Amino acid sequence: MTGQVITVEQKQKKSRQRVQRRKRIRSKISGTAALPRMSVYRSLNHCYVQLIDDQSGRTLLGLSTISGDLKAGLAKTGNVEAARKLGEALAEQALKLNISRVVFDRNGFLYHGRVKAIADGARAKGLQF
């Protein structure tokens, strides 16, 4: 067997640490209608992004790689290229809603790979954070 063997306990510890990072981050940031929170979640096969107004508890905009128009143009939905296109699509729709600035919430995930690609794609289309 090649590679490192990961036990159930190690996987659970990694998950707990992500939840702790998420709580620590969320205690410091929140979104408003003028400056919404851009929340990113990634699963094994898909990425999800929402613009959230925490004061009123409303989701202003939500997109994922499951979305019909976006999924049709992708060969795979769980890679960096799909994440970049998701960020670009989110920025385009946010600008249509007159949202040009957001607060980035990486949701406890490391700022690397797909999370970074979503942010870079959104910045490339004019979203500021």
ZABA-758922 format. One record per residue (C-alpha): residue number from 1; residue in three letters; z, x, y. Coordinates in Angstrom, 3 decimals, m for minus. Layout:
REM ZABA-758922
@domi: NUM rodren: Ala up: Z east: X north: Y .
...
//
This chain:
REM ZABA-758922
@domi: 1 rodren: Met up: 0.000 east: 0.000 north: 0.000 .
@domi: 2 rodren: Thr up: m0.974 east: 1.428 north: 3.347 .
@domi: 3 rodren: Gly up: 0.811 east: 0.836 north: 6.604 .
@domi: 4 rodren: Gln up: 4.342 east: m0.146 north: 7.372 .
@domi: 5 rodren: Val up: 6.127 east: m2.881 north: 5.449 .
@domi: 6 rodren: Ile up: 7.796 east: m5.427 north: 7.724 .
@domi: 7 rodren: Thr up: 10.707 east: m7.389 north: 6.313 .
@domi: 8 rodren: Val up: 11.613 east: m10.955 north: 7.222 .
@domi: 9 rodren: Glu up: 14.653 east: m9.718 north: 9.145 .
@domi: 10 rodren: Gln up: 12.534 east: m7.377 north: 11.258 .
@domi: 11 rodren: Lys up: 10.075 east: m10.169 north: 12.070 .
@domi: 12 rodren: Gln up: 12.909 east: m12.519 north: 13.043 .
@domi: 13 rodren: Lys up: 14.453 east: m9.811 north: 15.245 .
@domi: 14 rodren: Lys up: 11.128 east: m9.278 north: 17.013 .
@domi: 15 rodren: Ser up: 10.820 east: m13.021 north: 17.638 .
@domi: 16 rodren: Arg up: 14.403 east: m13.247 north: 18.956 .
@domi: 17 rodren: Gln up: 13.754 east: m10.348 north: 21.328 .
@domi: 18 rodren: Arg up: 10.664 east: m12.100 north: 22.735 .
@domi: 19 rodren: Val up: 12.695 east: m15.261 north: 23.352 .
@domi: 20 rodren: Gln up: 15.376 east: m13.201 north: 25.119 .
@domi: 21 rodren: Arg up: 12.731 east: m11.544 north: 27.326 .
@domi: 22 rodren: Arg up: 11.303 east: m14.994 north: 28.083 .
@domi: 23 rodren: Lys up: 14.688 east: m16.352 north: 29.184 .
@domi: 24 rodren: Arg up: 15.360 east: m13.294 north: 31.333 .
@domi: 25 rodren: Ile up: 11.967 east: m13.576 north: 33.040 .
@domi: 26 rodren: Arg up: 12.235 east: m17.354 north: 33.569 .
@domi: 27 rodren: Ser up: 15.613 east: m16.981 north: 35.278 .
@domi: 28 rodren: Lys up: 13.878 east: m14.943 north: 37.991 .
@domi: 29 rodren: Ile up: 10.609 east: m16.846 north: 38.571 .
@domi: 30 rodren: Ser up: 9.612 east: m20.442 north: 39.206 .
@domi: 31 rodren: Gly up: 6.561 east: m22.222 north: 40.514 .
@domi: 32 rodren: Thr up: 5.978 east: m24.678 north: 43.333 .
@domi: 33 rodren: Ala up: 3.047 east: m26.923 north: 44.213 .
@domi: 34 rodren: Ala up: 1.787 east: m24.318 north: 46.695 .
@domi: 35 rodren: Leu up: 2.516 east: m21.337 north: 44.415 .
@domi: 36 rodren: Pro up: 2.480 east: m22.533 north: 40.784 .
@domi: 37 rodren: Arg up: 3.665 east: m20.542 north: 37.789 .
@domi: 38 rodren: Met up: 0.870 east: m19.334 north: 35.512 .
@domi: 39 rodren: Ser up: 2.395 east: m19.464 north: 32.033 .
@domi: 40 rodren: Val up: 0.618 east: m17.619 north: 29.210 .
@domi: 41 rodren: Tyr up: 1.190 east: m18.196 north: 25.497 .
@domi: 42 rodren: Arg up: m0.656 east: m16.494 north: 22.679 .
@domi: 43 rodren: Ser up: m0.689 east: m17.427 north: 19.037 .
@domi: 44 rodren: Leu up: m2.466 east: m15.658 north: 16.216 .
@domi: 45 rodren: Asn up: m5.753 east: m17.519 north: 16.707 .
@domi: 46 rodren: His up: m5.636 east: m18.940 north: 20.245 .
@domi: 47 rodren: Cys up: m4.388 east: m18.377 north: 23.805 .
@domi: 48 rodren: Tyr up: m2.987 east: m21.038 north: 26.132 .
@domi: 49 rodren: Val up: m2.557 east: m20.957 north: 29.925 .
@domi: 50 rodren: Gln up: m0.895 east: m23.510 north: 32.212 .
@domi: 51 rodren: Leu up: m0.320 east: m23.753 north: 35.949 .
@domi: 52 rodren: Ile up: 3.101 east: m25.358 north: 36.361 .
@domi: 53 rodren: Asp up: 4.962 east: m26.796 north: 39.352 .
@domi: 54 rodren: Asp up: 8.601 east: m26.287 north: 38.303 .
@domi: 55 rodren: Gln up: 10.039 east: m28.234 north: 41.238 .
@domi: 56 rodren: Ser up: 8.428 east: m31.501 north: 40.161 .
@domi: 57 rodren: Gly up: 8.170 east: m30.599 north: 36.473 .
@domi: 58 rodren: Arg up: 4.392 east: m31.171 north: 36.379 .
@domi: 59 rodren: Thr up: 1.611 east: m29.213 north: 34.767 .
@domi: 60 rodren: Leu up: m1.136 east: m28.897 north: 37.359 .
@domi: 61 rodren: Leu up: m3.759 east: m27.394 north: 35.063 .
@domi: 62 rodren: Gly up: m3.870 east: m26.398 north: 31.418 .
@domi: 63 rodren: Leu up: m6.532 east: m24.579 north: 29.421 .
@domi: 64 rodren: Ser up: m6.759 east: m22.940 north: 26.028 .
@domi: 65 rodren: Thr up: m9.293 east: m21.328 north: 23.754 .
@domi: 66 rodren: Ile up: m9.279 east: m24.640 north: 21.855 .
@domi: 67 rodren: Ser up: m10.851 east: m26.379 north: 24.887 .
@domi: 68 rodren: Gly up: m14.313 east: m27.708 north: 24.026 .
@domi: 69 rodren: Asp up: m16.490 east: m26.038 north: 26.665 .
@domi: 70 rodren: Leu up: m14.733 east: m22.700 north: 26.346 .
@domi: 71 rodren: Lys up: m14.624 east: m22.664 north: 22.538 .
@domi: 72 rodren: Ala up: m18.356 east: m23.407 north: 22.287 .
@domi: 73 rodren: Gly up: m19.241 east: m20.156 north: 24.059 .
@domi: 74 rodren: Leu up: m17.010 east: m17.935 north: 21.922 .
@domi: 75 rodren: Ala up: m17.604 east: m16.317 north: 18.537 .
@domi: 76 rodren: Lys up: m13.845 east: m15.853 north: 17.994 .
@domi: 77 rodren: Thr up: m10.958 east: m17.446 north: 19.883 .
@domi: 78 rodren: Gly up: m8.152 east: m14.966 north: 19.230 .
@domi: 79 rodren: Asn up: m9.524 east: m11.771 north: 20.726 .
@domi: 80 rodren: Val up: m9.474 east: m10.001 north: 24.103 .
@domi: 81 rodren: Glu up: m12.953 east: m11.219 north: 25.073 .
@domi: 82 rodren: Ala up: m11.905 east: m14.853 north: 24.567 .
@domi: 83 rodren: Ala up: m8.742 east: m14.234 north: 26.592 .
@domi: 84 rodren: Arg up: m10.739 east: m12.763 north: 29.491 .
@domi: 85 rodren: Lys up: m13.063 east: m15.777 north: 29.535 .
@domi: 86 rodren: Leu up: m10.026 east: m18.077 north: 29.441 .
@domi: 87 rodren: Gly up: m8.615 east: m16.327 north: 32.524 .
@domi: 88 rodren: Glu up: m11.941 east: m16.629 north: 34.327 .
@domi: 89 rodren: Ala up: m12.235 east: m20.344 north: 33.493 .
@domi: 90 rodren: Leu up: m8.665 east: m20.961 north: 34.663 .
@domi: 91 rodren: Ala up: m9.314 east: m19.204 north: 37.976 .
@domi: 92 rodren: Glu up: m12.482 east: m21.227 north: 38.591 .
@domi: 93 rodren: Gln up: m10.713 east: m24.540 north: 37.963 .
@domi: 94 rodren: Ala up: m7.647 east: m23.490 north: 39.974 .
@domi: 95 rodren: Leu up: m9.805 east: m22.620 north: 42.968 .
@domi: 96 rodren: Lys up: m11.397 east: m26.087 north: 42.740 .
@domi: 97 rodren: Leu up: m7.858 east: m27.509 north: 43.053 .
@domi: 98 rodren: Asn up: m7.269 east: m25.297 north: 46.147 .
@domi: 99 rodren: Ile up: m4.863 east: m23.034 north: 44.262 .
@domi: 100 rodren: Ser up: m5.578 east: m19.420 north: 45.150 .
@domi: 101 rodren: Arg up: m2.186 east: m17.782 north: 44.470 .
@domi: 102 rodren: Val up: 0.079 east: m18.038 north: 41.427 .
@domi: 103 rodren: Val up: 3.211 east: m16.461 north: 39.963 .
@domi: 104 rodren: Phe up: 2.391 east: m14.794 north: 36.623 .
@domi: 105 rodren: Asp up: 4.673 east: m15.639 north: 33.667 .
@domi: 106 rodren: Arg up: 3.855 east: m13.588 north: 30.578 .
@domi: 107 rodren: Asn up: 6.352 east: m15.676 north: 28.570 .
@domi: 108 rodren: Gly up: 8.086 east: m12.681 north: 26.983 .
@domi: 109 rodren: Phe up: 4.875 east: m11.164 north: 25.631 .
@domi: 110 rodren: Leu up: 4.057 east: m7.566 north: 26.489 .
@domi: 111 rodren: Tyr up: 1.556 east: m7.116 north: 29.331 .
@domi: 112 rodren: His up: m1.095 east: m5.699 north: 27.034 .
@domi: 113 rodren: Gly up: m4.122 east: m6.862 north: 25.097 .
@domi: 114 rodren: Arg up: m4.849 east: m10.589 north: 25.387 .
@domi: 115 rodren: Val up: m2.135 east: m11.264 north: 27.988 .
@domi: 116 rodren: Lys up: m3.522 east: m8.517 north: 30.227 .
@domi: 117 rodren: Ala up: m7.095 east: m9.753 north: 29.626 .
@domi: 118 rodren: Ile up: m6.169 east: m13.259 north: 30.818 .
@domi: 119 rodren: Ala up: m4.668 east: m11.796 north: 33.995 .
@domi: 120 rodren: Asp up: m7.651 east: m9.498 north: 34.595 .
@domi: 121 rodren: Gly up: m10.122 east: m12.338 north: 34.075 .
@domi: 122 rodren: Ala up: m8.262 east: m14.561 north: 36.530 .
@domi: 123 rodren: Arg up: m8.100 east: m11.770 north: 39.116 .
@domi: 124 rodren: Ala up: m11.810 east: m11.064 north: 38.703 .
@domi: 125 rodren: Lys up: m12.639 east: m14.658 north: 39.685 .
@domi: 126 rodren: Gly up: m10.412 east: m14.570 north: 42.788 .
@domi: 127 rodren: Leu up: m6.967 east: m15.772 north: 41.712 .
@domi: 128 rodren: Gln up: m4.189 east: m13.740 north: 43.355 .
@domi: 129 rodren: Phe up: m0.776 east: m12.858 north: 41.894 .
//
